[in-house]
Amino acid sequence: MKPRIHPVSHQVVFRDRAAGVAFLTRSTADADQCAEWEDGNSYPVIDVETSSASHPFYTGTNRVLDTAGRIEQFRRRYGTTAAAGH
């Protein structure tokens, strides 16, 4: 790596407000607030709305789309004559 061209990274706590979970990781982001971590040290804190702890894709609570129902709704609305013409 070339010296002096990369941003400085440091330990930062990312706190997910939706799930009530916090992660300590390295980041180049700065924060105005600080919080004490489990190891007794104080780290900058960045509050996030969504993380892997609360996002439906990672938690497995995402909605299952009713594709058969949507197809039937489309056919009722627009009819089947458009498909029969081709």
C-alpha positions in Angstrom: 0.0 0.0 0.0 1.2 3.5 -0.7 1.8 5.6 2.4 -0.4 8.6 3.3 -3.1 8.1 0.7 -5.5 5.9 2.7 -8.0 7.4 5.3 -7.2 6.7 8.9 -9.5 4.1 10.4 -10.2 3.7 14.1 -12.5 1.7 16.4 -16.2 2.9 16.2 -19.4 1.6 17.8 -22.3 1.3 15.5 -25.6 1.2 17.5 -28.7 -0.1 15.8 -31.7 1.6 17.4 -34.3 -0.7 15.9 -32.8 -3.9 17.3 -31.1 -2.5 20.4 -27.7 -4.0 19.3 -24.3 -2.4 19.1 -21.2 -3.4 17.0 -17.6 -2.5 17.6 -15.7 -2.3 14.4 -13.1 -0.3 12.5 -14.3 2.6 10.4 -13.2 5.9 8.9 -16.4 7.6 10.0 -16.3 10.2 12.8 -18.9 10.8 15.5 -19.7 13.5 17.9 -20.9 11.2 20.7 -18.9 8.7 22.7 -20.0 5.7 24.7 -18.3 3.2 27.0 -17.9 -0.2 25.5 -17.8 -3.6 27.3 -14.1 -3.5 27.6 -14.2 -0.3 29.6 -12.9 2.0 26.8 -14.7 4.9 25.3 -15.4 4.8 21.6 -17.2 7.2 19.1 -20.8 6.1 18.6 -22.8 6.2 15.3 -26.5 5.5 15.5 -27.9 3.6 12.5 -31.6 2.9 11.7 -31.0 -0.5 10.1 -28.2 -3.1 10.4 -27.9 -6.9 9.8 -29.6 -7.3 13.2 -32.8 -5.6 12.2 -33.0 -5.8 8.4 -35.7 -8.2 7.2 -33.4 -9.9 4.7 -30.9 -11.0 7.3 -33.4 -11.7 10.1 -35.6 -13.9 7.9 -38.8 -11.9 8.5 -39.2 -10.5 5.0 -42.6 -10.6 3.4 -43.4 -13.5 1.1 -45.1 -12.1 -2.0 -48.2 -13.9 -3.1 -47.3 -14.2 -6.8 -50.2 -16.4 -7.7 -52.6 -13.9 -6.2 -50.9 -11.1 -8.1 -51.3 -13.0 -11.4 -54.9 -13.6 -10.8 -55.5 -10.0 -9.8 -53.8 -8.9 -13.1 -56.0 -11.3 -15.1 -59.1 -10.0 -13.5 -58.1 -6.4 -14.1 -56.9 -6.7 -17.6 -58.5 -9.9 -18.8 -56.9 -12.8 -20.6 -57.6 -11.5 -24.2 -54.3 -9.7 -24.4 -52.4 -12.9 -24.0 -54.7 -14.9 -26.4 -54.0 -12.5 -29.3 -50.3 -13.4 -29.6 
